[in-house]
Amino acid sequence: MTGQKHDQNKPDWTLLPMYSVIQIIRVLEFGAKKYEREAWKSVPDARRRYLAAAFRHLSAVVDGEWLDPESHRPHLAHAGCCILFLLWLGKSDETQAI
């Protein structure tokens, strides 16, 4: 008898680069301490503001600054966090532009 596992159409979590994901989690932990856990979900004009924040963090990297001076975490992790927020905020209306 051969064992079976029906996982053909399920997400393959092993594809995630875990070091990068952990960096984003560290940014989320920093934000949860600074503000409040999941407070990002109720920020006014969140789509525009998180898009702007992602661009600011990317711009800092382009300018040669790797770490955010306040959190001491990579700017790219902050940008990734903003992008995750934007994906979450857009999940209810995927046709709406940011």
Rosetta silent file (secondary structure, phi, psi, omega in degrees, C-alpha in Angstrom):
SEQUENCE: MTGQKHDQNKPDWTLLPMYSVIQIIRVLEFGAKKYEREAWKSVPDARRRYLAAAFRHLSAVVDGEWLDPESHRPHLAHAGCCILFLLWLGKSDETQAI
SCORE:     score description
SCORE:     0.000 S_00000001
   1 L     0.000  134.709  178.249    0.000    0.000    0.000 S_00000001
   2 L  -106.444  134.674  178.581    1.283    3.478   -0.932 S_00000001
   3 L   -68.788  155.348  179.932    0.399    6.507    1.138 S_00000001
   4 L  -126.836  148.584  174.510   -1.522    9.351   -0.471 S_00000001
   5 L  -143.641  113.061 -177.957   -1.561   13.068    0.047 S_00000001
   6 L   -90.790   83.606 -178.328   -4.036   15.146   -1.960 S_00000001
   7 L  -128.481   23.198 -175.414   -2.248   18.495   -2.052 S_00000001
   8 L   -61.000  -39.162 -175.404   -1.979   19.196   -5.790 S_00000001
   9 L  -108.342   22.074  179.247   -3.978   22.451   -5.773 S_00000001
  10 L  -101.157  151.126 -179.760   -2.956   23.730   -2.348 S_00000001
  11 L   -58.740  137.936  178.019   -0.495   26.582   -1.779 S_00000001
  12 L   -96.602   91.407 -176.463    3.129   25.447   -1.533 S_00000001
  13 H   -64.879  -17.351  179.788    4.366   27.414    1.477 S_00000001
  14 H   -71.585   -9.095  177.450    7.870   26.010    0.997 S_00000001
  15 H   -78.237  -18.099 -178.287    8.295   28.440   -1.920 S_00000001
  16 L   -69.999  133.726  173.065    8.383   31.428    0.443 S_00000001
  17 L   -76.026   97.379 -169.028   11.841   32.826    1.170 S_00000001
  18 H   -59.809  -35.336  177.799   11.452   32.534    4.943 S_00000001
  19 H   -58.103  -43.469 -179.527   14.273   34.952    5.858 S_00000001
  20 H   -66.657  -40.717  178.971   12.450   37.681    3.920 S_00000001
  21 H   -63.645  -40.884  179.111    9.109   36.798    5.477 S_00000001
  22 H   -63.321  -37.155  177.372   10.644   36.948    8.953 S_00000001
  23 H   -62.008  -39.977  177.485   11.975   40.444    8.198 S_00000001
  24 H   -67.684  -39.356  177.144    8.431   41.557    7.330 S_00000001
  25 H   -61.300  -39.355  178.294    7.119   39.915   10.511 S_00000001
  26 H   -62.941  -37.777  175.651    9.684   41.904   12.515 S_00000001
  27 H   -64.755  -42.058  177.877    8.358   45.109   10.921 S_00000001
  28 H   -62.684  -39.512  177.546    4.824   44.057   11.852 S_00000001
  29 H   -64.458  -41.448  176.744    5.946   43.426   15.443 S_00000001
  30 H   -59.834  -46.927  179.413    7.562   46.868   15.551 S_00000001
  31 H   -63.916  -36.911  179.450    4.330   48.448   14.276 S_00000001
  32 H   -65.570  -33.880  177.521    2.204   46.497   16.755 S_00000001
  33 H   -76.431  -40.268 -176.920    4.291   47.884   19.619 S_00000001
  34 H   -70.243  -41.665 -177.838    4.424   51.422   18.250 S_00000001
  35 L  -109.952  -96.423  178.021    0.724   51.663   17.418 S_00000001
  36 L  -163.669  149.553 -179.572   -1.547   48.740   18.161 S_00000001
  37 L   -56.848  126.317  177.494   -1.886   45.256   16.747 S_00000001
  38 L    65.103   17.379  176.972   -3.757   45.437   13.417 S_00000001
  39 H   -64.138  -24.024 -179.478   -4.329   49.200   13.705 S_00000001
  40 H   -59.797  -22.885 -178.366   -3.200   49.433   10.075 S_00000001
  41 H   -70.091  -18.945 -176.049   -6.575   48.053    9.019 S_00000001
  42 H  -118.828   21.597  177.479   -8.375   51.240   10.068 S_00000001
  43 L   -71.866  128.721  177.390   -5.984   53.951    8.851 S_00000001
  44 L   -61.718  140.778  178.306   -7.903   56.669    6.956 S_00000001
  45 L    54.480   40.280 -171.221   -7.090   56.819    3.234 S_00000001
  46 H   -60.483  -41.041 -177.683   -5.004   53.686    3.779 S_00000001
  47 H   -58.678  -49.683 -179.447   -4.535   52.695    0.151 S_00000001
  48 H   -65.522  -42.717 -175.060   -2.925   55.979   -0.845 S_00000001
  49 H   -69.580  -39.573  178.662   -0.908   56.271    2.345 S_00000001
  50 H   -73.747  -31.073  173.977    0.521   52.737    2.269 S_00000001
  51 H   -65.588  -44.726  178.246    1.384   53.083   -1.402 S_00000001
  52 H   -62.023  -40.941  179.438    3.179   56.342   -0.608 S_00000001
  53 H   -64.950  -41.642  177.799    4.973   54.702    2.324 S_00000001
  54 H   -59.465  -44.103  178.384    6.103   51.786    0.139 S_00000001
  55 H   -64.273  -38.280  177.756    7.559   54.261   -2.366 S_00000001
  56 H   -61.838  -43.276  179.830    9.331   56.180    0.415 S_00000001
  57 H   -67.239  -40.528  177.085   10.977   52.988    1.658 S_00000001
  58 H   -64.797  -39.639  178.898   11.966   51.956   -1.869 S_00000001
  59 H   -63.245  -37.895  177.842   13.332   55.429   -2.493 S_00000001
  60 H   -61.797  -39.885  178.101   15.471   55.190    0.642 S_00000001
  61 H   -65.628  -43.641  177.923   17.016   51.980   -0.707 S_00000001
  62 H   -58.840  -35.636  179.716   17.675   53.634   -4.073 S_00000001
  63 L   -79.818    0.348  175.428   19.412   56.436   -2.162 S_00000001
  64 L    96.667    7.903  179.947   21.667   53.870   -0.458 S_00000001
  65 L   -99.404  112.787 -176.113   19.974   53.562    2.935 S_00000001
  66 L   -82.166  -44.765 -175.235   19.405   49.896    3.777 S_00000001
  67 E  -103.012  140.282  172.673   17.929   50.131    7.298 S_00000001
  68 L   -67.112  128.956 -175.149   15.044   52.274    8.478 S_00000001
  69 L   -66.145  -24.957 -179.312   16.530   54.619   11.107 S_00000001
  70 L   -84.377  -48.249 -175.335   13.616   54.220   13.531 S_00000001
  71 L   -90.172  -20.281 -174.477   12.994   50.463   13.452 S_00000001
  72 L    62.178   28.633  175.499   16.489   49.354   12.402 S_00000001
  73 L  -113.038  156.369 -178.593   14.807   46.927   10.005 S_00000001
  74 E   -58.888  136.626  174.662   15.373   46.809    6.243 S_00000001
  75 H   -55.902  -36.256  179.982   13.481   49.399    4.224 S_00000001
  76 H   -64.223  -32.712  176.109   12.582   46.582    1.817 S_00000001
  77 H   -67.933  -38.244  175.700   10.832   44.753    4.670 S_00000001
  78 H   -63.899  -44.543  178.801    8.848   47.927    5.385 S_00000001
  79 H   -62.265  -42.868  177.819    7.961   48.222    1.696 S_00000001
  80 H   -60.983  -39.025  177.386    6.964   44.543    1.633 S_00000001
  81 H   -62.516  -45.370  177.947    4.771   45.121    4.666 S_00000001
  82 H   -60.175  -40.754  179.700    3.057   48.051    2.936 S_00000001
  83 H   -66.483  -39.376  175.297    2.461   45.913   -0.137 S_00000001
  84 H   -61.645  -41.288  176.618    0.925   43.162    1.994 S_00000001
  85 H   -59.950  -44.683 -179.828   -1.373   45.767    3.539 S_00000001
  86 H   -63.085  -39.424  176.516   -2.372   46.960    0.070 S_00000001
  87 H   -62.814  -43.557  179.909   -3.110   43.405   -1.024 S_00000001
  88 H   -65.402  -44.558 -179.185   -5.250   42.874    2.070 S_00000001
  89 H   -63.878  -29.400 -179.159   -7.047   46.202    1.655 S_00000001
  90 H   -89.463   -3.829 -174.651   -7.825   45.362   -1.980 S_00000001
  91 L   -64.549  -29.219 -178.167   -9.072   41.829   -1.331 S_00000001
  92 L   -81.677  -21.074  179.508  -12.694   42.862   -0.984 S_00000001
  93 L  -141.429   81.500 -174.908  -12.725   44.835   -4.220 S_00000001
  94 L   -69.120  -10.131 -179.840  -10.107   43.530   -6.621 S_00000001
  95 L   -91.758  -12.986 -176.997  -11.350   45.782   -9.425 S_00000001
  96 L   -79.440  130.201  177.373  -10.717   49.011   -7.519 S_00000001
  97 L   -76.043  152.271  177.428   -7.492   50.758   -8.404 S_00000001
  98 L   -73.104    0.000    0.000   -5.230   51.951   -5.648 S_00000001
